[in-house]
Amino acid sequence: MIQRRTLLGGAMAATLTALAPPALGRSAPTDKRLVFIMLRGAVDGLSILAPIGDPAFASQRGELGEDYGSAPRAGHDFAFHPELKNLAALYAKGDCLAHHAIASNYRERSHFDAQNVLESGGTRPYELRSGWLNRALAVDDQAPPTAMALATSIPLALRGPTPVSSYAPSHVPEASEDLMRRVSMLYAGDEQLHGLWESALETRELTGDDATKDLRNAEKSGQLAASLMRGDAGARVLMIEINGWDSHSRQVGQLNRMLRSYDALIGALQTGLGSDWANTLIISATEFGRTVKPNPSRGTDHGTAGAALLMGGSVNGGQVLGDWPGLADSQLYEGRDLKPTASLESLFAGAVADQFAMVPSKAAQRMFPGQAVTPMQDLLKG
Amino acid sequence: MNGIEIAHHRFGYGPRANAPLGGDPRQLLRAQLDNFDPMPTPLKSFSSSARAVEEYFEHRRKLGQLRGMQDAEEKTRLARRARGDVRAQQVAARAEVAARSDTPFAERLVHFWTNHFAVSAANNKVRDLTASHEFERIRPRIMGSFADLLESAALTPAMLVYLDQFNAFGPASVAMQRRVARGRAKGGSQVNENLAREILELHTLGVNGGYDQADIIELAKALTGWSIKTNSNPRGAQLFGDGSAFFAVRHEPGARQVMGRRYSADGADQARRILRDLATHPATAKHIATKLARHFTADMPAPSLIAILEQAFLTSGGDLPTVYQALIGARESWVSRPRKFRTPWEWLIAIHRGTGATIPARRQFTNLLRDFGQPAWEPPSPAGFDDIASAWAGPDALMRRVNAANAYSNRAGNMDARALAQQWFPHSLSNATSTAIARAESPQQGIALLLVSPEMMRR
């Protein structure tokens, strides 16, 4: 299901620029490339990068921590999710950096509001109407790098004064597995709709829609993203959205599938970028983390801190950053979540400023006005 | 639903974006009957009915020349026209008018009547005539008498072509005699019954309306001569403003007897006079009352509501606003529980109206309607699209709606589904829906769930 919604959902997109290949007249002033991947729905950071060295890990995580015995390691204390094979290889090569126990300044647990804060760069939901990624590019006296959203409409993080285009193939769109699950719940109490819907799902089952399709879609998305950034006319800043991370029940299966697709997308992106990979920075983040302990439905609920990833040839990789807060009950935020000890805003500001050789303090002011954000240092190579 | 929700959802196309619901529900609907605009600006740019008929013949002539054609540009233009781009624009304009209208109840009535006087663009000859059939011949007549509407809508170029009336000859007509004498026709007593049958069965009396085969044949004979303006019209042709025509030489001579009444021979007016009498017949009153009640309230409407509308129709001599007023006034119209499944068209227009999203003047929109099984102006038969949900609200259609809602939600930008849900359904929003929306993993997903919610599916 990865990407299907945002990348392949184009049938209704007739009024958008999305149906025509985007116009990219302006020549790019830089070879540097920035990809921001927004993982919507709150990814469980403790599954992406499991703190296997924490003494409380096994007891707190239960079933969710069982698959990490032979998973690829990231340093002594952490292990990548077993499906993240490409990421683990990038880490080993020094092209992937992880930051754990990190969160935006938002401390409630609403997806909408959290995504709004994460994308707008404001101090509270709906305070700002533009996004930090767009504002970051608006440097005085400089032509901004060409920016594009791989979506049918431009996501908030990329909206603002800098001109941005969007692109999505106009395939017949299919709703995500996650949306379909939620529709099932929505119709549960409605006799007519419930009957029709169950019958529709059965038919769909028969016609076949399996994980291979998700994977193929993910690889295609990665290839497409790379092709949009190729050459002088290609985009230098690209935003990708991936939905379907809200794992309230049966998390293990859902994340296996989602992360396999995510890993395939990163792999396809790396392959597709070729020699440009050396100049590429990928930032991957989500609106918040999830509860440390599984719930009775074998999933997790909305939490606070999670993990963010930086990938690409630009990245000073091979390290897991963060001030580890611990998983014991007494160490949890509000007794349930991984405690945030670092700021996503600082990570974004430091990484973006260095990638485009901006003055970090000024970039931070543009990106996060009204906040005292200290840009992180040394996230990128040399 | 409470009264104001019913006024918007059951009788209109849902609330407009950022327009909180308020006011007296019945007054709201009554005002719309007075304020209806028969020719809003977006519809003005298309060819008139008469022009569409001319274009039809020009197009056919050009298509005939297309094979040996050198002018690539002209060829492309003609080919595009053949692909139906013009019609996609017409459908988009129709949808745009409905989605932005101040009088959505009246727009619903327009679309109801177009479906009643159904013609199908799936028929190549009719394709370019469907828009003016509705815009020019139906829209201006829906606030008058049913008799005027019937004469206007049953004798349009589109209908005359669709039901093969345009090339019908009276067996004893001058033109037919001449054709037989020249060996170009066999002669005999056969007459094309198509339009006559549908007028009796579908447009007026209804299937058990008390007519028999003799009535059909008599009406069919009275209708002979009604045709469309061509490049070479026979001598004595009467040409009407909408591109229809009456060719007296094709008309069956003599008086006619329909439903027990005698109609003397007076050319084009013979059929018109029969239609006027059919329009006020008690069987017609019952037929129209039943269809209106079914369309607005329930697949199986309350007999008491049908009776009220029937009575209003009869006592007013088929004055349509009187019937609409009766519909607004009837207690049965305001049953709180929604009982109608929104048609694909109603659902899509409600989405555009409620979100403010513009309607693409391209084939994506018409193709979407096609996917849902109700392509605009292409009903499967002269009976129009079925107005009973089981005919089209199947599992696959529901899956398609979920997929479409998903695609729409990706374009919804920064809209907050929680606020929209409150605005659209201030009194009837269910816990199940508001919970599903609140728990959505993204604003977009919240919108998608709202668009497929039970509240949005029914009215």
Boltz contact constraints between the chains, C-beta under 6 A:
constraints:
  - contact:
      token1: [A, 9]
      token2: [B, 407]
      max_distance: 6.0
  - contact:
      token1: [A, 9]
      token2: [B, 410]
      max_distance: 6.0
  - contact:
      token1: [A, 11]
      token2: [B, 407]
      max_distance: 6.0
  - contact:
      token1: [A, 12]
      token2: [B, 407]
      max_distance: 6.0
  - contact:
      token1: [A, 12]
      token2: [B, 408]
      max_distance: 6.0
  - contact:
      token1: [A, 14]
      token2: [B, 360]
      max_distance: 6.0
  - contact:
      token1: [A, 14]
      token2: [B, 362]
      max_distance: 6.0
  - contact:
      token1: [A, 14]
      token2: [B, 364]
      max_distance: 6.0
  - contact:
      token1: [A, 15]
      token2: [B, 358]
      max_distance: 6.0
  - contact:
      token1: [A, 15]
      token2: [B, 360]
      max_distance: 6.0
  - contact:
      token1: [A, 40]
      token2: [B, 441]
      max_distance: 6.0
  - contact:
      token1: [A, 40]
      token2: [B, 442]
      max_distance: 6.0
  - contact:
      token1: [A, 41]
      token2: [B, 441]
      max_distance: 6.0
  - contact:
      token1: [A, 111]
      token2: [B, 441]
      max_distance: 6.0
  - contact:
      token1: [A, 112]
      token2: [B, 443]
      max_distance: 6.0
  - contact:
      token1: [A, 152]
      token2: [B, 410]
      max_distance: 6.0
  - contact:
      token1: [A, 152]
      token2: [B, 411]
      max_distance: 6.0
  - contact:
      token1: [A, 153]
      token2: [B, 411]
      max_distance: 6.0
  - contact:
      token1: [A, 153]
      token2: [B, 413]
      max_distance: 6.0
  - contact:
      token1: [A, 173]
      token2: [B, 403]
      max_distance: 6.0
  - contact:
      token1: [A, 173]
      token2: [B, 407]
      max_distance: 6.0
  - contact:
      token1: [A, 174]
      token2: [B, 403]
      max_distance: 6.0
  - contact:
      token1: [A, 175]
      token2: [B, 402]
      max_distance: 6.0
  - contact:
      token1: [A, 175]
      token2: [B, 403]
      max_distance: 6.0
  - contact:
      token1: [A, 175]
      token2: [B, 406]
      max_distance: 6.0
  - contact:
      token1: [A, 179]
      token2: [B, 406]
      max_distance: 6.0
  - contact:
      token1: [A, 179]
      token2: [B, 448]
      max_distance: 6.0
  - contact:
      token1: [A, 182]
      token2: [B, 436]
      max_distance: 6.0
  - contact:
      token1: [A, 183]
      token2: [B, 402]
      max_distance: 6.0
  - contact:
      token1: [A, 186]
      token2: [B, 436]
      max_distance: 6.0
  - contact:
      token1: [A, 189]
      token2: [B, 432]
      max_distance: 6.0
  - contact:
      token1: [A, 190]
      token2: [B, 454]
      max_distance: 6.0
  - contact:
      token1: [A, 193]
      token2: [B, 454]
      max_distance: 6.0
  - contact:
      token1: [A, 196]
      token2: [B, 395]
      max_distance: 6.0
  - contact:
      token1: [A, 196]
      token2: [B, 398]
      max_distance: 6.0
  - contact:
      token1: [A, 197]
      token2: [B, 398]
      max_distance: 6.0
  - contact:
      token1: [A, 199]
      token2: [B, 395]
      max_distance: 6.0
  - contact:
      token1: [A, 200]
      token2: [B, 395]
      max_distance: 6.0
  - contact:
      token1: [A, 200]
      token2: [B, 398]
      max_distance: 6.0
  - contact:
      token1: [A, 200]
      token2: [B, 399]
      max_distance: 6.0
  - contact:
      token1: [A, 246]
      token2: [B, 441]
      max_distance: 6.0
